[in-house]
């Protein structure tokens, strides 16, 4: 059960605003409706000292299948800068969260949208009222933004003969999101605009597939892809029996976390320490684990000593774990004696441990700390500022939906009819190789125990790219977690990194 949760919950994740309703609001959520409905409002925001007037379009468009039959009402919220006469020079970015099964409200209200929920980094959860504020770190000054809610989330749902479950799978999701992008750029005349994808967590696995699908199947070349808290190769996160890769990928993040919570000696330099642990993980530690049951007692004891020094876990605990400590074991054990557990999405967070004898942590303090504020603030914003009809049921996630069971099969790059953990790295490599001008920005949090940064580095180093396009990938790091933008300093850097990336790659 814990491993299922580990996979399926990957991410969860104006000077004065003036609005005036100019179109009919979205209609109630009904599978019989085949008409796109929108609410269009006007706003303004000050970013970097300049006023940006913009239009917010909240509603749906209709997705059709290959037979031209309506199959889904696709929900979105788009922010477009007013006064742009030449859309060929104005970038447009399509963004979404992950899950799979998550709506886009986390990126929307945390980092990208012009309005955001004010949360106190590392503070425990508090009840309403919550504060909605202008997001002066929005990228709306450099690109239009389209927040997409996958089928089963937001206002998106199947219609006609289709069912929501028809869209719940790696390949099915890639195809439907790609279809939305094509429909949007057609309806809103953005075919010749510079185009970008931004996904977080499972959204990165989605983006790697979508950028290739758009290019190969729909003839749409993308200028750049922003990957936030990356997982392209799901095998890295599963801690599968007999497979040691997860333990190796997670070790540097364990070390960073233990250092943050003062469970190990403070090094002279953080970056040098992380490099030291990473080198150990891919060197001595990897070699020891590959020996399996043939590892002799002396070497096992030596490796356990180093693991204890890097993680703060007792040597006895590490030996009992056979040198292999999974993420839910680590988050439960690190602060057990303090009756606390640490966060998975952001391991800087800590919460009360109510199961001191449990082997595994059973909740994520970071998620518990911010979810009520994000949810309440967004829905209040959706219905009152964006003027979406209050009878329209916005689904925060699809996790509790009837029949939600993700199809993890991914056909790209497979041969011989085998069964593999999905890896859309092959899609990304294909897109980059066929479009050598495609640029990739990769954003990592040092305290992310959902998608560890060393796993991301490993993935990017194993795409099999030619030397001349390897430099198209840029890596950035933040002293925060999976949703690095909850940290004020990281949010500012997040905006700067993305804005610079778009400006440079859209010339």
C-alpha positions as CSV (number, residue, x, y, z in Angstrom):
1,X,0.0,0.0,0.0
2,X,2.8,2.4,0.9
3,X,4.5,1.8,-2.4
4,X,1.3,2.4,-4.2
5,X,0.9,5.7,-2.4
6,X,4.5,6.6,-3.1
7,X,3.9,6.3,-6.8
8,X,0.4,7.7,-7.1
9,X,0.9,10.9,-5.0
10,X,3.9,12.3,-6.7
11,X,3.1,15.9,-6.5
12,X,0.8,16.9,-4.7
13,X,1.3,19.8,-6.5
14,X,-1.5,43.0,-9.5
15,X,-0.9,46.4,-8.1
16,X,-4.6,45.8,-7.5
17,X,-6.6,43.2,-9.3
18,X,-9.6,44.6,-11.2
19,X,-12.0,42.2,-12.8
20,X,-15.2,42.5,-14.9
21,X,-17.1,39.6,-16.2
22,X,-17.4,39.7,-20.0
23,X,-18.6,36.2,-20.9
24,X,-21.0,33.5,-19.6
25,X,-19.5,31.5,-16.7
26,X,-18.8,27.8,-16.9
27,X,-21.8,25.5,-16.7
28,X,-22.3,22.8,-14.1
29,X,-20.3,19.6,-14.5
30,X,-22.4,17.4,-16.7
31,X,-21.3,14.7,-19.2
32,X,-24.1,15.7,-21.5
33,X,-22.7,19.1,-22.2
34,X,-20.7,19.4,-25.5
35,X,-20.4,23.2,-25.6
36,X,-17.3,25.1,-24.4
37,X,-18.1,27.6,-21.7
38,X,-15.9,30.3,-20.3
39,X,-15.7,33.2,-17.9
40,X,-13.5,36.1,-19.2
41,X,-12.3,38.7,-16.7
42,X,-9.9,41.6,-16.8
43,X,-7.1,42.3,-14.3
44,X,-3.8,44.0,-13.7
45,X,-0.6,43.3,-11.7
46,X,2.7,45.0,-11.1
47,X,5.7,42.8,-11.8
48,X,9.3,44.2,-11.5
49,X,7.9,47.7,-11.2
50,X,5.8,47.5,-14.4
51,X,2.0,47.2,-14.7
52,X,0.9,44.2,-16.7
53,X,-2.8,44.3,-17.8
54,X,-4.1,40.9,-18.6
55,X,-7.1,38.8,-19.4
56,X,-8.1,35.6,-17.5
57,X,-10.1,33.0,-19.4
58,X,-11.5,30.3,-17.1
59,X,-13.5,27.5,-18.6
60,X,-13.4,24.6,-21.0
61,X,-12.8,23.6,-24.6
62,X,-14.0,20.5,-26.3
63,X,-11.6,17.6,-27.2
64,X,-12.6,15.4,-30.1
65,X,-11.3,12.0,-31.1
66,X,-9.9,10.8,-34.4
67,X,-13.5,10.3,-35.7
68,X,-14.3,14.0,-34.9
69,X,-16.6,12.9,-32.0
70,X,-16.6,15.0,-28.8
71,X,-14.9,12.9,-26.0
72,X,-14.0,15.4,-23.3
73,X,-14.7,18.8,-21.8
74,X,-11.2,20.1,-21.0
75,X,-10.9,22.7,-18.2
76,X,-8.2,25.4,-18.2
77,X,-7.4,28.8,-16.9
78,X,-5.4,31.0,-19.3
79,X,-3.7,34.3,-18.5
80,X,-2.9,36.5,-21.6
81,X,-1.2,39.8,-21.5
82,X,-3.2,42.6,-23.0
83,X,-1.9,44.9,-25.8
84,X,0.3,42.3,-27.6
85,X,-0.2,43.2,-31.2
86,X,2.1,40.5,-32.6
87,X,1.5,37.1,-31.0
88,X,4.4,35.7,-33.0
89,X,6.6,37.4,-30.5
90,X,4.6,36.5,-27.4
91,X,5.4,33.1,-25.9
92,X,2.7,30.8,-24.5
93,X,3.4,28.3,-21.8
94,X,1.2,25.2,-21.0
95,X,1.5,24.1,-17.4
96,X,0.2,21.3,-15.2
97,X,0.9,19.4,-12.0
98,X,1.3,15.7,-11.7
99,X,-0.1,12.9,-9.5
100,X,-1.1,11.4,-11.8
101,X,-4.6,12.6,-11.0
102,X,-3.8,16.1,-9.7
103,X,-5.3,19.4,-10.8
104,X,-3.1,22.3,-11.6
105,X,-3.9,24.4,-8.6
106,X,-0.6,23.9,-6.8
107,X,1.6,25.4,-9.5
108,X,-1.2,27.9,-10.2
109,X,-1.5,29.3,-6.7
110,X,2.1,28.7,-5.6
111,X,4.2,30.0,-8.4
112,X,2.9,30.7,-11.9
113,X,-0.4,32.5,-11.7
114,X,-0.7,36.2,-11.1
115,X,-2.4,35.5,-7.8
116,X,-1.1,33.2,-5.1
117,X,-1.9,31.9,-1.7
118,X,0.3,33.5,1.1
119,X,1.8,30.6,3.1
120,X,4.5,30.7,5.7
121,X,7.4,28.4,4.8
122,X,7.8,25.6,7.3
123,X,4.9,26.9,9.4
124,X,2.3,24.3,10.6
125,X,-1.2,24.3,9.1
126,X,-3.7,27.0,10.2
127,X,-7.4,27.4,9.7
128,X,-9.1,30.1,7.6
129,X,-9.1,32.9,6.8
130,X,-6.3,32.6,4.3
131,X,-4.6,35.4,2.4
132,X,-4.7,35.8,-1.4
133,X,-2.0,38.1,-2.7
134,X,-0.6,39.3,-6.0
135,X,2.2,37.1,-7.2
136,X,4.9,39.5,-8.2
137,X,7.0,36.4,-9.1
138,X,4.6,35.3,-11.8
139,X,6.1,34.8,-15.2
140,X,3.2,36.5,-16.9
141,X,5.4,39.4,-17.7
142,X,7.4,37.2,-20.1
143,X,4.9,34.6,-21.3
144,X,1.2,33.9,-21.5
145,X,0.2,31.1,-19.2
146,X,-2.3,28.3,-19.7
147,X,-3.0,26.1,-16.7
148,X,-4.4,22.7,-17.7
149,X,-6.4,20.3,-15.6
150,X,-6.2,16.7,-16.9
151,X,-9.3,14.7,-17.4
152,X,-11.0,13.8,-14.1
153,X,-9.6,17.0,-12.4
154,X,-10.7,20.6,-12.4
155,X,-13.6,21.0,-14.8
156,X,-12.3,18.3,-17.1
157,X,-14.3,15.2,-17.7
158,X,-15.3,12.7,-20.4
159,X,-18.4,13.3,-22.5
160,X,-20.3,11.4,-25.2
161,X,-19.4,7.8,-25.4
162,X,-16.1,8.3,-23.6
163,X,-15.4,7.6,-19.9
164,X,-12.9,9.3,-17.7
165,X,-10.9,6.0,-17.4
166,X,-10.3,6.2,-21.1
167,X,-7.8,9.0,-20.4
168,X,-6.2,7.6,-17.3
169,X,-2.9,6.1,-18.4
170,X,0.6,7.2,-19.4
171,X,0.0,7.1,-23.2
172,X,-3.7,8.1,-23.0
173,X,-2.8,11.2,-20.9
174,X,0.0,12.2,-23.3
175,X,-2.4,12.0,-26.3
176,X,-5.2,14.0,-24.6
177,X,-2.9,16.8,-23.3
178,X,-1.3,17.0,-26.7
179,X,-4.8,17.3,-28.2
180,X,-5.7,20.1,-25.8
181,X,-2.5,22.0,-26.8
182,X,-3.4,21.7,-30.5
183,X,-7.0,22.8,-29.9
184,X,-5.9,25.8,-27.8
185,X,-3.3,27.1,-30.2
186,X,-5.9,26.7,-33.1
187,X,-8.8,28.5,-31.3
188,X,-6.7,31.3,-29.9
189,X,-4.4,31.8,-32.9
190,X,-1.1,30.8,-31.3
191,X,0.3,28.5,-34.0
192,X,3.2,30.8,-34.6
193,X,3.9,31.8,-31.0
194,X,7.0,30.4,-29.2
195,X,5.6,27.4,-27.2
196,X,6.6,26.0,-23.8
197,X,5.6,23.1,-21.6
198,X,6.0,23.2,-17.8
199,X,5.2,20.2,-15.6
200,X,5.8,19.3,-12.0
201,X,6.5,15.8,-10.7
202,X,4.4,13.3,-12.8
203,X,3.9,16.3,-15.0
204,X,7.5,16.0,-16.0
205,X,6.9,12.4,-17.2
206,X,3.9,13.8,-19.1
207,X,5.9,16.7,-20.6
208,X,8.6,14.4,-21.9
209,X,5.9,12.4,-23.7
210,X,3.9,15.4,-24.9
211,X,6.8,17.3,-26.4
212,X,7.6,14.2,-28.6
213,X,3.9,13.5,-29.4
214,X,3.3,17.1,-30.4
215,X,6.4,17.0,-32.7
216,X,6.0,13.6,-34.2
217,X,2.3,13.2,-34.4
218,X,0.9,16.7,-34.6
219,X,3.7,18.7,-36.3
220,X,4.1,21.1,-33.4
221,X,7.7,22.0,-32.4
222,X,8.1,23.3,-28.9
223,X,10.8,25.9,-28.0
224,X,11.4,24.7,-24.5
225,X,10.4,22.4,-21.7
226,X,10.6,23.2,-18.0
227,X,10.8,20.1,-15.8
228,X,10.0,20.8,-12.1
229,X,10.9,18.0,-9.6
230,X,11.6,15.4,-12.2
231,X,10.6,11.7,-12.6
232,X,10.9,10.3,-16.1
233,X,12.0,6.8,-15.1
234,X,9.5,5.5,-12.5
235,X,11.8,2.6,-11.6
236,X,13.9,5.1,-9.5
237,X,11.1,5.7,-7.0
238,X,9.6,2.3,-6.4
239,X,12.1,0.6,-4.0
240,X,11.2,-2.6,-5.8
241,X,12.4,-6.0,-4.3
242,X,15.7,-7.0,-5.8
243,X,16.3,-3.6,-7.4
244,X,18.8,-1.4,-5.6
245,X,18.5,1.8,-7.8
246,X,16.1,3.6,-5.5
247,X,18.3,3.3,-2.5
248,X,21.2,4.8,-4.5
249,X,19.2,7.6,-5.9
250,X,17.8,8.7,-2.6
251,X,21.0,8.7,-0.5
252,X,22.2,12.3,-1.3
253,X,18.7,13.6,-0.3
254,X,18.8,11.7,2.9
255,X,22.1,13.3,3.7
256,X,20.9,16.8,2.9
257,X,17.8,16.2,5.1
258,X,19.8,14.9,8.0
259,X,22.1,17.9,7.8
260,X,19.2,20.3,7.8
261,X,17.8,18.7,10.9
262,X,21.2,18.7,12.6
263,X,21.5,14.9,12.8
264,X,25.0,14.9,11.3
265,X,28.1,17.0,11.7
266,X,28.0,20.3,9.8
267,X,30.4,20.3,6.8
268,X,32.5,23.2,5.8
269,X,30.7,23.6,2.5
270,X,27.2,22.3,1.6
271,X,27.8,21.8,-2.1
272,X,31.1,19.9,-1.5
273,X,29.3,17.7,1.0
274,X,26.5,16.8,-1.4
275,X,29.1,16.0,-4.1
276,X,31.0,13.8,-1.6
277,X,27.8,11.8,-0.8
278,X,26.8,11.6,-4.4
279,X,30.2,10.2,-5.4
280,X,29.9,7.7,-2.6
281,X,26.4,6.7,-3.7
282,X,27.4,6.0,-7.3
283,X,30.8,4.5,-6.3
284,X,31.3,2.5,-3.1
285,X,27.7,2.2,-2.2
286,X,26.6,1.0,-5.6
287,X,29.4,-1.5,-5.8
288,X,28.5,-2.9,-2.3
289,X,24.8,-3.3,-3.1
290,X,25.6,-5.0,-6.4
291,X,27.4,-7.7,-4.5
292,X,24.1,-8.6,-2.8
293,X,24.4,-11.6,-0.5
294,X,28.1,-12.0,-1.5
295,X,29.1,-8.8,0.4
296,X,31.4,-9.8,3.2
297,X,30.8,-8.8,6.8
298,X,33.8,-6.4,7.0
299,X,32.9,-4.4,3.9
300,X,29.2,-4.4,5.0
301,X,30.2,-2.9,8.3
302,X,32.4,-0.3,6.6
303,X,29.6,0.8,4.3
304,X,27.1,0.9,7.3
305,X,29.5,3.2,9.2
306,X,29.6,5.6,6.3
307,X,25.9,5.5,5.8
308,X,25.4,6.3,9.4
309,X,27.7,9.3,9.2
310,X,25.9,10.6,6.1
311,X,22.3,10.0,7.3
312,X,22.4,10.2,11.1
313,X,20.6,6.9,11.4
314,X,22.2,4.4,13.8
315,X,24.6,1.9,12.4
316,X,22.6,-0.8,14.0
317,X,19.4,0.3,12.2
318,X,21.3,0.4,8.9
319,X,22.7,-3.1,9.4
320,X,19.2,-4.4,10.2
321,X,18.0,-2.8,7.0
322,X,20.7,-4.6,5.1
323,X,22.1,-1.2,4.0
324,X,18.9,-0.5,2.3
325,X,16.6,2.2,3.9
326,X,13.5,3.2,1.9
327,X,12.1,6.7,1.9
328,X,9.1,5.9,4.2
329,X,11.5,4.1,6.6
330,X,13.9,7.1,6.6
331,X,11.2,9.7,7.2
332,X,9.8,7.7,10.1
333,X,13.2,6.9,11.7
334,X,15.2,10.1,11.5
335,X,13.3,12.0,14.2
336,X,11.6,9.1,15.9
337,X,13.2,9.8,19.3
338,X,11.8,13.3,19.1
339,X,8.3,11.9,18.4
340,X,8.4,13.6,15.0
341,X,8.4,12.6,11.3
342,X,9.8,14.5,8.4
343,X,8.2,15.4,5.1
344,X,8.3,13.6,1.8
345,X,7.5,16.4,-0.6
346,X,9.7,18.7,1.4
347,X,11.9,17.1,4.1
348,X,12.5,20.4,5.8
349,X,9.0,20.1,7.2
350,X,8.3,18.0,10.3
351,X,5.2,16.8,12.1
352,X,3.9,14.8,15.0
353,X,4.6,11.1,14.8
354,X,1.6,9.3,16.2
355,X,2.9,5.8,15.4
356,X,6.3,5.6,17.2
357,X,6.5,1.8,16.7
358,X,5.6,1.9,13.0
359,X,8.3,1.0,10.5
360,X,6.9,3.5,7.9
361,X,5.7,7.1,8.0
362,X,2.0,7.3,7.3
363,X,1.6,11.0,6.4
364,X,3.5,13.9,4.8
365,X,3.8,16.9,7.1
366,X,4.5,19.2,4.2
367,X,1.3,18.2,2.4
368,X,-0.7,18.5,5.6
369,X,0.7,22.0,6.3
370,X,-0.2,23.6,3.0
371,X,-3.1,21.7,1.4
372,X,-6.0,23.3,3.2
373,X,-4.7,26.8,2.5
374,X,-4.1,26.1,-1.2
375,X,-7.5,24.4,-1.7
376,X,-9.7,27.0,0.1
377,X,-7.8,30.0,-1.4
378,X,-8.0,28.6,-4.9
379,X,-11.7,27.7,-4.9
380,X,-12.6,31.1,-3.4
381,X,-10.5,32.8,-6.1
382,X,-12.0,30.6,-8.9
383,X,-15.6,31.4,-8.0
384,X,-15.3,35.0,-6.8
385,X,-12.5,36.6,-8.8
386,X,-12.6,34.6,-11.9
387,X,-16.4,34.4,-11.8
388,X,-16.7,30.7,-12.6
389,X,-20.3,29.5,-12.0
390,X,-20.4,28.1,-8.4
391,X,-22.5,25.2,-9.6
392,X,-19.4,24.0,-11.6
393,X,-17.7,21.3,-9.5
394,X,-14.0,21.8,-9.6
395,X,-12.2,18.5,-8.7
396,X,-9.0,19.0,-6.8
397,X,-7.9,15.5,-7.8
398,X,-9.1,12.3,-9.4
399,X,-7.8,10.1,-6.6
400,X,-11.2,9.4,-5.1
401,X,-13.0,9.2,-8.5
402,X,-14.9,6.0,-9.4
403,X,-12.7,3.7,-11.4
404,X,-9.4,5.7,-11.0
405,X,-6.7,3.2,-11.7
406,X,-3.8,4.5,-13.7
407,X,-2.5,2.5,-16.7
408,X,1.3,2.6,-16.4
409,X,2.1,1.0,-19.7
410,X,4.2,3.1,-22.0
411,X,4.9,1.8,-25.5
412,X,7.6,4.2,-26.7
413,X,11.0,2.5,-26.8
414,X,9.8,-0.9,-25.8
415,X,10.5,-4.1,-27.8
416,X,9.7,-7.7,-27.6
417,X,6.4,-7.3,-25.8
418,X,8.1,-7.0,-22.4
419,X,6.7,-5.3,-19.3
420,X,8.7,-2.3,-18.1
421,X,8.4,0.5,-15.5
422,X,7.4,3.5,-17.6
423,X,10.2,5.8,-18.7
424,X,9.5,8.8,-20.9
425,X,13.2,9.7,-21.0
426,X,13.2,7.9,-24.4
427,X,10.5,10.3,-25.6
428,X,12.5,13.3,-24.5
429,X,15.7,12.0,-26.1
430,X,13.7,11.4,-29.4
431,X,12.3,15.0,-29.4
432,X,15.7,16.6,-28.6
433,X,17.5,14.6,-31.2
434,X,15.0,15.4,-33.9
435,X,14.7,19.1,-32.8
436,X,18.3,20.1,-31.9
437,X,17.1,23.5,-31.0
438,X,14.8,22.2,-28.2
439,X,15.9,23.5,-24.8
440,X,15.3,21.9,-21.4
441,X,15.4,23.6,-18.0
442,X,15.5,21.2,-15.1
443,X,14.6,22.5,-11.6
444,X,15.5,20.4,-8.5
445,X,15.0,20.8,-4.7
446,X,17.7,19.4,-2.4
447,X,15.1,18.4,0.1
448,X,12.7,16.6,-2.2
449,X,12.1,13.0,-1.1
450,X,9.4,12.5,-3.7
451,X,11.7,12.9,-6.8
452,X,15.3,13.1,-5.5
453,X,17.7,15.3,-7.4
454,X,20.4,12.6,-7.9
455,X,17.7,10.5,-9.7
456,X,17.1,13.5,-12.0
457,X,20.9,13.8,-12.7
458,X,21.1,10.1,-13.4
459,X,18.2,10.3,-15.8
460,X,19.6,13.3,-17.7
461,X,23.0,11.6,-17.9
462,X,21.4,8.4,-19.4
463,X,19.3,9.9,-22.3
464,X,21.9,8.8,-24.8
465,X,22.2,12.2,-26.4
466,X,24.8,13.3,-28.9
467,X,27.5,15.6,-27.4
468,X,26.3,18.6,-29.4
469,X,22.9,18.7,-27.8
470,X,23.7,17.7,-24.2
471,X,24.3,21.3,-23.5
472,X,20.6,22.0,-24.3
473,X,19.8,20.8,-20.8
474,X,20.3,23.3,-17.9
475,X,20.1,22.1,-14.3
476,X,19.1,24.4,-11.4
477,X,19.0,23.6,-7.7
478,X,17.1,25.1,-4.7
479,X,17.4,24.8,-1.0
480,X,13.8,23.6,-0.7
481,X,11.7,20.6,-1.6
482,X,9.4,19.2,-4.3
483,X,7.3,22.4,-4.3
484,X,10.4,24.7,-4.0
485,X,8.2,27.7,-4.5
486,X,6.7,27.6,-1.0
487,X,10.1,29.0,0.1
488,X,10.2,32.7,-0.6
489,X,13.9,32.8,-1.7
490,X,13.4,29.8,-3.9
491,X,10.2,31.3,-5.5
492,X,12.2,34.4,-6.5
493,X,14.9,32.3,-8.0
494,X,12.3,30.0,-9.6
495,X,10.8,32.9,-11.5
496,X,14.2,34.3,-12.5
497,X,15.3,31.0,-13.9
498,X,12.2,30.3,-15.9
499,X,11.9,33.9,-17.2
500,X,15.5,33.9,-18.3
501,X,15.1,30.5,-20.0
502,X,12.1,31.7,-22.0
503,X,13.6,34.9,-23.0
504,X,16.8,33.2,-24.2
505,X,15.1,30.4,-26.0
506,X,12.4,32.4,-27.7
507,X,14.7,34.7,-29.6
